[in-house]
Amino acid sequence: MNASAKKKKWSDYVFWFILPALVVYTAFVIVPTLSSVYLSFTSWDGISTKINYIGFDNFIEIVKSPRVHNALKNTLIFAIVLVLLENIVALGLAVLMDNVRWFRNFFRSIFYFPVLMSGIIMGFIWMIILNYNFGVINQLLEMTGLGFLKADWLGDPDYALISIILSTVWKAAGYYMVIYLAGLQGIPQELNEAASIDGANRWQQFRHITFPLLAGATTVCIMLSMIGSLKIFDQIAVMTDGGPGFATETLTYIIYKVGFGELRQGFGTALAIVLFLLTLLISLIQMKVLRKREVQM
């Protein structure tokens, strides 16, 4: 049997190898996605078998709703601040770990450990730490004579959002640290050594050599961090339940609240479509900007 005949015979069976995965993907991704698009134009409550088509009413309500506007604002704050803080902290930790000579694996494990926790467990831990009456933060402030700085970190609208952001940075920074660390270890040491001989200090070496060569790792980390921040849910559900009031309610959380708490699946699905389009738009813009930076580097 010649080569062309073997290739033709194999191609006759390729579809059957792909079919199981295609069926599963269609059943759990394509069909639910198309169903969601349809449900976003209805007033379905998520329980009854009767589904009323209402056209663009859900999307018109989204445009006019102050609650949705507040959730969108909080979502964008989460996205911008979390991306900056997570990547700054992660890059700092990666540089630190790259220069550690003793107990390197131990310290890496310590910084990575929070990543292994679920968002629910992390939320409960920080809810206790930030408790006004017996939380560690306020207790330490009292013990050090700084009791006037005590605050209801999760009950005060001025502090609740930043408290969730900082606790999320604590959890996620170790994950991005690993990516940056892999990038750092791929940079030839000869470049820094040559720069050092030419008189460049550590900051100049980092700014002009290390950071530019981390462009690929930076792209991955920023993309993952942005997507993760746009769909943050667990921490908010445990630590504040979207409160106080609506101070920490995001688009992801409001989708859950209106869809399952208020039995407005149609409106919740419309919000999910808006969140998907927002995430897609931001991701495409990021990808274009960051990839352009990589090429320039």
Secondary structure, 3 states (H helix, E strand, C coil): CCHHHHHHHHHHHHHHHHHHHHHHHHHHHHHHHHHHHHHCCECCCCCCCCCCECCCHHHHHHHHCHHHHHHHHHHHHHHHHHHHHHHHHHHHHHHHHHCCCCCHHHHHHHHHHHHHCCHHHHHHHHHHHCCCCCCHHHHHHHHCCCHHHCCCCCCCHHHHHHHHHHHHHHHHHHHHHHHHHHHHHCCCHHHHHHHHHCCCCHHHHHHHHHHHHCHHHHHHHHHHHHHHHHCCCHHHHHHCCCCCCCCCCCHHHHHHHHHHHCCCHHHHHHHHHHHHHHHHHHHHHHHHHHHHHHHHC
